Amino acid sequence: MQVIKAKTAGFCFGVDRAVRLTYRLAAEGRRVATLGPLIHNDQCVADLAAKGVVTAGSVGSIPPGYEVVIRSHGVPAAVYDELAALGSPVHDATCPFVAKIHKIAREAQAAGAVLLVAGDSAHPEVQGIVGHTSGEVFVFADLAELCGWNGPKKPDSSIFAVAQTTFQVTKWLECTKFLKKAYTNAKVFDTICSATWARQQEAEDLSQKCDLMVVIGGHHSSNTQKLVAVAAKHTRAVSVETAADLPPEWFAGVRTVGVTAGASTPSSIIEEVLSSMNEEIRDDMSFEEMIDASLKPVFGGKVVKGIVTSVQPNEIQVDIGTKHTGFVKLSELTDDPTARTEDLVKVGDELDLVVEKVNDQDGIAYLSRRKLEARKGMEEVSKAAEDGTVMEGPVVEANKGGVVVLVKGVKVFVPRSQATMRRDEDYTQLVKKDVRLVITECAGRKIVGSINKVTAAENAVKREEFWANVEEGKTYTGVVKSLTSYGAFVDVGGVDGLCHISELSWNRIKHPSEVVSVGDTIEVYVRGLDREAQKVSLGYKKAEDNPWEKLRTEYPIGSTFTAPVVSITKFGAFVRILPGVDGLVHISEISNERVEKVSDALKVGDEVKVKLLDVDFDKKRISLSMKALLADEPAGEDDGEDEE
């Protein structure tokens, strides 16, 4: 028979702290009373009693002169008042996770909110939580009880929802899903202890591999019974308090046994149960060694592995295999300010992290993935600086001196002169773009790179290929690199060709910016080559877009049309036929009557009906007439049909 023991079995952080505190006080010879059984384990309570520790059922039953230990379950606010009146020294061993729920309960009262508590109403932890608010409270054991709730007594009251730290995770997820749909004003707090979640998750995973699951813990322990329920979904599951509860018939025909333990189970009892199975444990470590390993020191700079147990908008919670609860802020998960935690990780993911700060008193470790990646990235960057490896990364910032590129989580400064190939090129346009660069200096925190060196090398290859294959008339897709008053320089593959302003548009333009902008991707063709000087002349405007050709095909001599007056001269008015093509209505062709002054008959913006008299395509001159249409009109009609 193979026995597989769970790594998360045994004391949780809160219970472990309370037990260690009480044993220490007893060892120092102090007279100690615990307010209620210290933990849900009769053997541990009996052992403490043998050392003189008294279990008091209430404040009134505490013997005079005894110091009081508040167990990890916590107590109602009224009990703190009673203890203060008693005047005895108090050692508060309330679990930090439970104390957090007490704080939420007080906040619910202050906000006038209803407090919903998922848990066992008879459990001391739940009673303690309820005792920290005087407002409306509803305790429910499962989704069915929650669905049966009639809602707040005051319909407009807000809702604060919490769960007992040992509440079954799957049940809580069902309840929170219902709450969010039924009560849009409900604030749901993630209060299930990460150790509880990890223990339940491992029990479920382990139960799927085993013929039998043995859960060690008190029969009246909520935590233990939840482990039994979780495991029983997949295999036969039983609970024992001690090795004496193990009947041999349980193991008949069993090939694989999984063993876990509740949060209140001492390691000595776990060892006793394992030994009684009389089988070799698969792992090399004894259970005691494993418990010790779970208490291994955690310190700043240490690299750990964490299992994601909870994902919140601004942070995630991870289990790092110790009695500390790990937290990773969103800013320590990624450098991307627009990223969301739910897009980066999910519950159950394993992450490599580095410890930033530890709070042993509260059992909390603050961790960072970003800094660990930066540490690893720094090694790669240092190596790249030595061997000249080309690296890649996004430009995350631009300043007066240059740009900052994030390479493997390391910020590399690229001076302005090394950011772009042309001095007049706007280097700030690189922000949010991925670039290739080499590391030119790596000394401590001073890390400098060059984009230009990579660009220049790549352009040299492109130029060689360009000149080997270029020919007049060939079309290229290029990027506008800069603009001048006389044209646009376009990169057509490592070579900047000039597209003169006259080649940008068939219309008359005053500046290239009227047609293109820096960074635009455009299609150009080669108009001319100077291989010796390595200069390229480019064209952008297309022959098929030539308005004069359009005039030739679409406007035959004698055709009539309506067009706007665009300018007035002493000798006539110019009318816009097509964009870039204007025709002249001579003063003598305006009317049958003598026109002394063009501006007396026409003004800019007038829509006039004209007839095409003549076109000189070589000189690009067009003659139009308004008078000819007047002569063509039938007598007695002001607006007859045109005659062809």
HUFEN-V367272 format. One record per residue. RES is the residue in one letter. PHI is phi in degrees with one decimal (none if undefined). Layout:
res=RES phi=PHI
res=RES phi=PHI
This chain:
res=M phi=none
res=Q phi=-99.3
res=V phi=-112.7
res=I phi=-113.7
res=K phi=-98.5
res=A phi=-75.0
res=K phi=-73.3
res=T phi=-96.5
res=A phi=-68.6
res=G phi=99.4
res=F phi=-50.1
res=C phi=-85.6
res=F phi=-60.0
res=G phi=-63.4
res=V phi=-65.9
res=D phi=-58.5
res=R phi=-64.8
res=A phi=-64.8
res=V phi=-66.3
res=R phi=-61.1
res=L phi=-61.1
res=T phi=-66.2
res=Y phi=-62.0
res=R phi=-65.3
res=L phi=-61.9
res=A phi=-65.3
res=A phi=-65.4
res=E phi=-81.9
res=G phi=83.1
res=R phi=-81.1
res=R phi=-88.1
res=V phi=-122.9
res=A phi=-127.8
res=T phi=-97.7
res=L phi=-83.2
res=G phi=90.8
res=P phi=-55.9
res=L phi=-57.6
res=I phi=-143.2
res=H phi=-81.6
res=N phi=-150.1
res=D phi=-61.7
res=Q phi=-65.4
res=C phi=-67.4
res=V phi=-62.7
res=A phi=-66.0
res=D phi=-64.2
res=L phi=-67.5
res=A phi=-62.1
res=A phi=-65.2
res=K phi=-95.3
res=G phi=96.5
res=V phi=-81.1
res=V phi=-96.0
res=T phi=-100.3
res=A phi=-101.6
res=G phi=-77.6
res=S phi=-154.8
res=V phi=-63.1
res=G phi=-66.2
res=S phi=-97.0
res=I phi=-75.4
res=P phi=-61.3
res=P phi=-59.1
res=G phi=82.3
res=Y phi=-92.5
res=E phi=-82.2
res=V phi=-111.1
res=V phi=-108.6
res=I phi=-85.8
res=R phi=-68.6
res=S phi=-64.9
res=H phi=-65.8
res=G phi=81.5
res=V phi=-137.5
res=P phi=-64.4
res=A phi=-61.0
res=A phi=-62.5
res=V phi=-67.9
res=Y phi=-60.4
res=D phi=-65.2
res=E phi=-64.2
res=L phi=-66.1
res=A phi=-63.2
res=A phi=-68.7
res=L phi=-67.2
res=G phi=84.5
res=S phi=-79.8
res=P phi=-60.9
res=V phi=-119.5
res=H phi=-113.2
res=D phi=-88.7
res=A phi=-104.2
res=T phi=-57.1
res=C phi=-58.3
res=P phi=-55.8
res=F phi=-68.4
res=V phi=-70.7
res=A phi=-59.5
res=K phi=-63.4
res=I phi=-69.1
res=H phi=-57.5
res=K phi=-63.9
res=I phi=-63.3
res=A phi=-61.8
res=R phi=-66.2
res=E phi=-66.3
res=A phi=-62.7
res=Q phi=-62.4
res=A phi=-62.9
res=A phi=-87.8
res=G phi=69.6
res=A phi=-95.2
res=V phi=-81.7
res=L phi=-100.6
res=L phi=-98.9
res=V phi=-123.4
res=A phi=-88.2
res=G phi=164.6
res=D phi=-91.1
res=S phi=-62.4
res=A phi=-89.3
res=H phi=-76.6
res=P phi=-58.9
res=E phi=-65.1
res=V phi=-66.4
res=Q phi=-62.1
res=G phi=-65.8
res=I phi=-61.4
res=V phi=-60.4
res=G phi=-75.5
res=H phi=-108.7
res=T phi=-144.8
res=S phi=-104.2
res=G phi=-83.3
res=E phi=-69.8
res=V phi=-132.7
res=F phi=-134.4
res=V phi=-105.2
res=F phi=-133.6
res=A phi=-92.5
res=D phi=-161.4
res=L phi=-62.9
res=A phi=-61.3
res=E phi=-67.5
res=L phi=-65.7
res=C phi=-64.5
res=G phi=-81.6
res=W phi=-71.9
res=N phi=-84.9
res=G phi=93.2
res=P phi=-59.8
res=K phi=-63.4
res=K phi=-101.7
res=P phi=-53.5
res=D phi=-89.4
res=S phi=-68.9
res=S phi=-79.7
res=I phi=-128.7
res=F phi=-111.9
res=A phi=-116.4
res=V phi=-131.4
res=A phi=-129.0
res=Q phi=-53.5
res=T phi=-59.7
res=T phi=-104.4
res=F phi=-64.3
res=Q phi=-65.9
res=V phi=-60.0
res=T phi=-63.1
res=K phi=-64.6
res=W phi=-64.3
res=L phi=-63.1
res=E phi=-62.6
res=C phi=-67.2
res=T phi=-67.4
res=K phi=-62.0
res=F phi=-65.4
res=L phi=-59.0
res=K phi=-65.4
res=K phi=-83.9
res=A phi=-81.1
res=Y phi=-132.4
res=T phi=-68.5
res=N phi=-95.2
res=A phi=-77.7
res=K phi=-101.7
res=V phi=-101.0
res=F phi=-107.8
res=D phi=-85.6
res=T phi=-116.2
res=I phi=-71.8
res=C phi=-60.1
res=S phi=-61.3
res=A phi=-66.0
res=T phi=-64.2
res=W phi=-60.3
res=A phi=-63.1
res=R phi=-66.1
res=Q phi=-66.8
res=Q phi=-64.1
res=E phi=-68.2
res=A phi=-62.8
res=E phi=-67.5
res=D phi=-63.4
res=L phi=-66.8
res=S phi=-64.1
res=Q phi=-77.7
res=K phi=-106.2
res=C phi=-119.1
res=D phi=-83.6
res=L phi=-148.5
res=M phi=-116.6
res=V phi=-107.3
res=V phi=-106.9
res=I phi=-96.0
res=G phi=164.7
res=G phi=-63.8
res=H phi=-65.0
res=H phi=-98.3
res=S phi=-83.7
res=S phi=-60.4
res=N phi=-62.1
res=T phi=-64.7
res=Q phi=-66.8
res=K phi=-68.1
res=L phi=-63.9
res=V phi=-62.7
res=A phi=-64.5
res=V phi=-64.9
res=A phi=-68.6
res=A phi=-66.3
res=K phi=-67.8
res=H phi=-122.8
res=T phi=-158.2
res=R phi=-71.9
res=A phi=-130.2
res=V phi=-134.1
res=S phi=-123.6
res=V phi=-135.7
res=E phi=-93.3
res=T phi=-141.4
res=A phi=-64.2
res=A phi=-66.4
res=D phi=-85.7
res=L phi=-96.5
res=P phi=-79.0
res=P phi=-58.8
res=E phi=-65.3
res=W phi=-59.5
res=F phi=-99.1
res=A phi=-65.6
res=G phi=74.7
res=V phi=-87.0
res=R phi=-99.6
res=T phi=-133.2
res=V phi=-118.4
res=G phi=-102.8
res=V phi=-127.2
res=T phi=-138.8
res=A phi=-147.0
res=G phi=-71.4
res=A phi=-67.6
res=S phi=-106.3
res=T phi=-99.3
res=P phi=-66.4
res=S phi=-65.8
res=S phi=-63.7
res=I phi=-71.3
res=I phi=-60.3
res=E phi=-63.2
res=E phi=-62.8
res=V phi=-65.0
res=L phi=-63.0
res=S phi=-64.3
res=S phi=-67.6
res=M phi=-72.1
res=N phi=56.3
res=E phi=-131.2
res=E phi=-75.4
res=I phi=-76.1
res=R phi=-62.3
res=D phi=-75.8
res=D phi=-71.4
res=M phi=-77.7
res=S phi=-75.3
res=F phi=-65.2
res=E phi=-61.8
res=E phi=-64.6
res=M phi=-68.6
res=I phi=-61.7
res=D phi=-61.3
res=A phi=-64.3
res=S phi=-69.4
res=L phi=-101.0
res=K phi=-60.0
res=P phi=-63.0
res=V phi=-120.4
res=F phi=-143.7
res=G phi=-58.1
res=G phi=95.9
res=K phi=-74.8
res=V phi=-92.1
res=V phi=-133.0
res=K phi=-105.1
res=G phi=-127.5
res=I phi=-100.0
res=V phi=-67.8
res=T phi=-111.0
res=S phi=-155.3
res=V phi=-122.8
res=Q phi=-115.4
res=P phi=-56.9
res=N phi=-109.5
res=E phi=-164.0
res=I phi=-124.9
res=Q phi=-113.2
res=V phi=-133.4
res=D phi=-99.1
res=I phi=-106.2
res=G phi=79.7
res=T phi=-126.6
res=K phi=-80.8
res=H phi=-92.9
res=T phi=-94.1
res=G phi=-94.3
res=F phi=-125.7
res=V phi=-125.7
res=K phi=-70.4
res=L phi=-57.3
res=S phi=-66.7
res=E phi=-98.5
res=L phi=-90.3
res=T phi=-153.9
res=D phi=-88.5
res=D phi=-77.2
res=P phi=-68.9
res=T phi=-95.9
res=A phi=-72.1
res=R phi=-118.2
res=T phi=-57.1
res=E phi=-67.0
res=D phi=-86.9
res=L phi=-95.5
res=V phi=-141.0
res=K phi=-139.3
res=V phi=-57.6
res=G phi=101.4
res=D phi=-65.5
res=E phi=-102.7
res=L phi=-123.9
res=D phi=-88.5
res=L phi=-136.5
res=V phi=-119.7
res=V phi=-76.4
res=E phi=-96.4
res=K phi=-151.3
res=V phi=-126.7
res=N phi=-117.0
res=D phi=-66.0
res=Q phi=-62.6
res=D phi=-93.5
res=G phi=70.4
res=I phi=-123.0
res=A phi=-124.8
res=Y phi=-97.6
res=L phi=-124.7
res=S phi=-145.2
res=R phi=-89.0
res=R phi=-61.3
res=K phi=-69.8
res=L phi=-67.9
res=E phi=-62.7
res=A phi=-66.3
res=R phi=-65.3
res=K phi=-65.3
res=G phi=-62.9
res=M phi=-62.3
res=E phi=-64.7
res=E phi=-67.5
res=V phi=-65.0
res=S phi=-61.2
res=K phi=-66.5
res=A phi=-64.9
res=A phi=-65.8
res=E phi=-78.9
res=D phi=-102.5
res=G phi=75.8
res=T phi=-62.4
res=V phi=-78.3
res=M phi=-120.0
res=E phi=-127.8
res=G phi=177.7
res=P phi=-82.7
res=V phi=-81.3
res=V phi=-103.9
res=E phi=-160.5
res=A phi=-129.7
res=N phi=-137.8
res=K phi=-61.7
res=G phi=-86.1
res=G phi=161.9
res=V phi=-129.6
res=V phi=-114.7
res=V phi=-112.4
res=L phi=-92.1
res=V phi=-116.1
res=K phi=54.5
res=G phi=82.4
res=V phi=-107.6
res=K phi=-83.1
res=V phi=-114.5
res=F phi=-88.4
res=V phi=-117.0
res=P phi=-58.4
res=R phi=-54.3
res=S phi=-67.7
res=Q phi=-106.1
res=A phi=-90.8
res=T phi=-130.8
res=M phi=-80.3
res=R phi=-114.2
res=R phi=-63.9
res=D phi=-85.8
res=E phi=-78.9
res=D phi=-75.9
res=Y phi=-70.9
res=T phi=-67.7
res=Q phi=-68.5
res=L phi=-77.4
res=V phi=-57.4
res=K phi=74.2
res=K phi=-105.8
res=D phi=-82.9
res=V phi=-130.1
res=R phi=-109.8
res=L phi=-153.8
res=V phi=-117.0
res=I phi=-87.4
res=T phi=-98.4
res=E phi=-152.4
res=C phi=-143.8
res=A phi=-133.5
res=G phi=65.3
res=R phi=-87.7
res=K phi=-87.7
res=I phi=-124.9
res=V phi=-121.5
res=G phi=-133.9
res=S phi=-136.8
res=I phi=-83.2
res=N phi=-57.5
res=K phi=-62.8
res=V phi=-72.1
res=T phi=-60.5
res=A phi=-63.0
res=A phi=-65.7
res=E phi=-68.0
res=N phi=-66.5
res=A phi=-61.9
res=V phi=-66.7
res=K phi=-64.5
res=R phi=-63.0
res=E phi=-60.8
res=E phi=-67.6
res=F phi=-62.9
res=W phi=-69.0
res=A phi=-76.4
res=N phi=-121.3
res=V phi=-71.5
res=E phi=-156.6
res=E phi=-62.0
res=G phi=91.4
res=K phi=-71.7
res=T phi=-96.8
res=Y phi=-133.0
res=T phi=-98.3
res=G phi=-125.2
res=V phi=-118.5
res=V phi=-69.0
res=K phi=-95.7
res=S phi=-161.2
res=L phi=-124.2
res=T phi=-128.0
res=S phi=-68.1
res=Y phi=-105.5
res=G phi=165.4
res=A phi=-123.1
res=F phi=-94.7
res=V phi=-121.2
res=D phi=-79.5
res=V phi=-112.0
res=G phi=116.9
res=G phi=82.2
res=V phi=-126.9
res=D phi=-94.1
res=G phi=-100.7
res=L phi=-97.6
res=C phi=-106.2
res=H phi=-61.9
res=I phi=-56.5
res=S phi=-72.2
res=E phi=-100.0
res=L phi=-88.0
res=S phi=-152.3
res=W phi=-76.0
res=N phi=-83.2
res=R phi=-80.0
res=I phi=-121.4
res=K phi=-91.6
res=H phi=-150.9
res=P phi=-56.0
res=S phi=-63.5
res=E phi=-72.4
res=V phi=-116.5
res=V phi=-132.6
res=S phi=-129.0
res=V phi=-60.3
res=G phi=98.2
res=D phi=-65.2
res=T phi=-99.0
res=I phi=-131.3
res=E phi=-100.9
res=V phi=-127.9
res=Y phi=-131.3
res=V phi=-80.9
res=R phi=-95.3
res=G phi=-158.5
res=L phi=-132.5
res=D phi=-127.1
res=R phi=-64.9
res=E phi=-66.7
res=A phi=-88.1
res=Q phi=54.0
res=K phi=-118.6
res=V phi=-128.2
res=S phi=-100.9
res=L phi=-118.1
res=G phi=-123.2
res=Y phi=-117.9
res=K phi=-70.7
res=K phi=-96.5
res=A phi=-59.8
res=E phi=-68.2
res=D phi=-93.8
res=N phi=-62.2
res=P phi=-63.8
res=W phi=-70.0
res=E phi=-71.3
res=K phi=-65.4
res=L phi=-62.8
res=R phi=-61.6
res=T phi=-88.7
res=E phi=-105.7
res=Y phi=-127.9
res=P phi=-70.2
res=I phi=-58.1
res=G phi=97.8
res=S phi=-70.9
res=T phi=-120.6
res=F phi=-165.3
res=T phi=-105.4
res=A phi=-149.2
res=P phi=-85.5
res=V phi=-78.6
res=V phi=-109.1
res=S phi=-160.0
res=I phi=-119.6
res=T phi=-125.7
res=K phi=-66.4
res=F phi=-101.3
res=G phi=162.9
res=A phi=-127.2
res=F phi=-95.3
res=V phi=-116.9
res=R phi=-81.8
res=I phi=-84.8
res=L phi=-138.7
res=P phi=-54.5
res=G phi=92.1
res=V phi=-130.1
res=D phi=-117.1
res=G phi=-114.5
res=L phi=-100.9
res=V phi=-99.5
res=H phi=-63.1
res=I phi=-55.4
res=S phi=-77.0
res=E phi=-106.4
res=I phi=-82.9
res=S phi=-150.4
res=N phi=-70.1
res=E phi=-91.6
res=R phi=-69.9
res=V phi=-106.7
res=E phi=-79.7
res=K phi=-137.7
res=V phi=-56.7
res=S phi=-66.9
res=D phi=-76.4
res=A phi=-102.0
res=L phi=-135.8
res=K phi=-142.4
res=V phi=-59.4
res=G phi=104.8
res=D phi=-63.2
res=E phi=-93.8
res=V phi=-123.2
res=K phi=-96.1
res=V phi=-130.2
res=K phi=-121.1
res=L phi=-79.7
res=L phi=-91.4
res=D phi=-162.0
res=V phi=-135.8
res=D phi=-107.5
res=F phi=-68.3
res=D phi=-68.6
res=K phi=-90.1
res=K phi=55.2
res=R phi=-124.2
res=I phi=-129.8
res=S phi=-108.5
res=L phi=-123.9
res=S phi=-143.5
res=M phi=-92.2
res=K phi=-62.6
res=A phi=-61.2
res=L phi=-74.3
res=L phi=-66.4
res=A phi=-69.0
res=D phi=-80.2
res=E phi=-70.4
res=P phi=-63.2
res=A phi=-60.8
res=G phi=82.7
res=E phi=-118.4
res=D phi=-86.6
res=D phi=-144.5
res=G phi=-80.0
res=E phi=-75.2
res=D phi=-70.6
res=E phi=-103.7
res=E phi=-82.9
